[in-house]
Amino acid sequence: MEEYKARFVARGFSQIEGIDYEETFAPVARYSSILTILALSAQMGWHIHQMDVKTAFLNGVIEEEVYIEQLEGFEVFSSESHVCRLKRVLYGLKQAPRAWYTRIDKYFTGLGLSKSEADPNLYQIVVEGKLLIIVLYVDDLILTGDELLILSCKKDLATEFEMKDLKDLGLLHYFLGLEIWQRSGGLFVSQGKYAREILEKFNMHGYKPVDTPLPGGWRKEHATSGEVDATVYRQLVGTLMYWSIHNPIYAIQLTSFHKLWLSLPSSSGRRASMYCAT
């Protein structure tokens, strides 16, 4: 049996700033915070749990006065000319991410969790000497610390948000391109899966691996030789820049060389990028 899903979304492109919305910015957890939590959990011997809030933006409460046309096929008889006033956020609205963050932030602070001054998406609470840490990344939650506090927090979240909108993913295994294996002796972190996805996305899975991050005899003047698809090239460089967060040696190569190549994409630059990927 085949199933089809449809989502009722708003045409946010027609919204006018100052009338239909004010603020749209919603912070996300700093990557350094996530890495710090991984290191701390490994040192303390804590398990790291992950939860996902499905259709998270629909849980946001809209503060502005926004109207939409009646959904085609569901018009109210004899009131076809009327419009609907939104009480909850819909996907497509420019303020949707901020409304969701405001809702979950008020919920966490209401439970007594304190927010980090360095990262507004990092929360913590100490109960009877036991610590609970929560990291929010858009609609993903990472929980670590005392197991009983984690279990209690999961129950509270299930009460606040409908179970159909909340998914307990158990122990953290894959997050933001990181594969994480939790063992009694610590954590093992790998980007192998993400690297393979890069190779497949850019049709490089059949390439042979190399030992050096750049071709031998490379010269700066080679950077402008040949022409390539600028969009695909920039996608490749951006993907590698994200991947290089955990590879400082490649991060140095990418940062220093691709600053020029992003403005002047070339076949030579793409070849060097392939070296970094393989």
N, C-alpha and C positions, 0 to 999 in steps of 0.2 A: 504494500500500500504506500503510495506516495503522499507526502505531506507538503503543503505549501504555507509559508508564513508571509504575512503582510504587516506593515507597520504604518500607523497613522503619524505622519510627520508634518511639521510646520514649515512654511516657506520663509525661512529666516532671512533670505536675501532681500525680502521686501520690507524688513524692519527698519525703522528710522531711529538713529541714536538720539537719546534725549527724550524720545516719546515712547517707544516700545521697549527700550532697555537703557540701562545706565552702565553698570559695570559688567564685564564679561570674563575678566581674568580669574582663573582658578589655579592655585599652586599645585604642583606635584612634588612628590618626595625627591630629594636630592639623591643622585646616584651614590655619592659618598656616604650618605646616611644608610643606604641599603647595604653597602659593603661593610660598614662599621658594625651593623647589626649581625651580619653573617660572621664576622670575626669574633664579636662578643659572644655569640651563641656557641661557637666552636670552643672558645676558651672556658665558658661556664658549663658546657655540657648540656645546653638547653636544646629542645626540639623547636623547629620553626614550622609553624602551620600557615596555611594559605586559605583564604576565603575569597569568593568572587560574588559581587552583587550584580546579578543580571538586570538589564534595563535600568541601570542605576539612575540615569538622568530623570526617569519618570517619577522617582521618589523625591525630587526637588519641589519645593513650594515656590510658586511664582509670586513676586512682590509687586511687579508692575501690572498695569491694567492693559491686557492684551486680548484682542478679539480675532476670531478666525471665522471663515465661511463654514457653513454646514457641510459635512462630509457628503460627497456625491453618492447618491443612492440611499442616504439615511436622513434626508430632509424631513422636517416635521410638517405634516400636512397642514395647509392653509397658513403656514408661517415660513414659506420658502425664502422670503426676503430678509428674515432675521439672521443674526450672527450669534456666535457662541463666545462667551467670555471664559478664558482659561483660568482654572483654579490650580492646576498642576502643570508642571513643565512638560513640554513635548520635545522629542528629538527634532533637531533642526533649528530650534530657537537659539539665538546667539548667547543668551544668558543661561542656557541649560547647564554647562559645566559648573558655573559659579553657584547656581542654585543647589546643585547636588552637594558641592563641597560645603556650603553653608549649612545644609541639613545635617550631614554626617558630622561636621565639626561641632555643632551645637549638641548633638547626641553624645559624642565622646566627652565633651567638657561637662555635660550634665551628669555623666556617670562618675565624675570626679577625676578624670584623667587630666593631667597637665600637659600643655603643648610646649615643645622645644622652642627656644628663642631663635635657634639657628635654622630650624626646619619646621615650618608650620604643618607638615604632614607627619611629624613624629610625635607620638603620644606615649605617656608613661604614667603608671600609678603604683604606689607601694601600699600593700595591705598586709598588716601584721608582719612586716619585715620581708615580705615576698614581693617580687617585682613582675610587672606585666608591661610589655612594650608592644605598641601597635604602629605599623607603618602603613600609610594610605597612599596608594598610587592609582589615582582616578577611581576605578571601581574594583581594584584588587586590594586585599588586606593581608598583611603579614603580621602574625602574632608570635611572640616568643616570650620566654620567662617561665614562671611557675605554671605547671600543668593544670592545677586546679583552677587558677585564675583564668587560664586560657579557656577551659571548659565552661566556666561561668560566663565569660564574655561571649562565647559562641551562643549560649542559650539566650543571653540578653539581646544579641543581634537578631536571633531567630524570632524573638518576640516583637522587636521593633519593626523589622522588615519581614514581609511575607516569605514563607519558606520557598515558594516558587521563584522568588526573586533572589534568594540567597543560596549559594552553593558552597558546601564545605569540601574543599579539595584535599583535605588531610595534610600530610607533611609536604612542605615545599619541595618541589622537584624541578620545575622549569619556570623561570621568571626573567623577563626582559632579556632573553637570549642566553641566559645562564642555565646550564644543567647542574643541579645540586643533588648530591647523594649524601644523606645524613647517616653517619656511622657512630658507633659508640666512642671511637677514638677521635672524632672530629668531622669535618666536612670535606667533601671533594667537589670542586667546582670546575666545570669545563664549558667551553664554547664550541665544542665539536659540532653539535647539531646546527647551531647558527651559522657556522662556517660552511657546512655542507649546503645549507639553504642559499647562501650567497653564491656558491659555485653553480648550483642548479638554476638560480634566477638569471644569471648572466651567461648561461651556457658554457660553463667552464669546468663541469664535473669530469670531463675526460682529460683534463690537463695533467701533466706530470708535476709532482712537487719539486720545489727547488730549495737549496740551502741558504740562499742569500735573499734579502728583501728587495734588492734592485738588480737589474741586469749588470753584468760585468762591463767595464769601460764606459759607464754612463757619464754623459756630459750635459751640462745645463742647456746648451744650445739645441740639444735634441728635443727639448720640451715642445717646440713649436712645429715639429715636422709631422706632416700628414693631417688629415681631417677626420673627425669621427662625429657621431651623433652626440651633440652637446648634452641633451637631456639624459640619455642613458649613461653617459660618462659621469655626469654629476651625481646620478643615482648611485653608481658604483663607488665613487669617492665618499659620498655621505654614508653609505652602508659600511664601508671599511673604517671610516672615522669612528662610527659607533662601536664596531667590533674591536677597535684598537684600544678601548678604554682599559682593558686588562692586558694589553700587550704594549708596554711602554716603548720598546725598541721600534716597533712599527708605527706607534703614534708619532714619534719624532720624525720618521721618514715621511709619513703622510702629511704632517703639518707643514714641514719645511718645503716639500716639493709641490704639493697640490695647491698651495696658495696661488702659484703662477698658472698651473694647468686648469684650474677652475675657470679662469677668465679666458684662457686660450686652450681649449680642449684639443688634444692631438692624439694620433695613433700611438706615438711613443709614450705619451703619458698614460694612455690606457694599458699599454704593455707593461709599464712599471707597476700600475695598479694590480694587474694580474699576478705579477710576481709577489706582491704583498699578500694577495689572496691565497696563493698556492704554497 
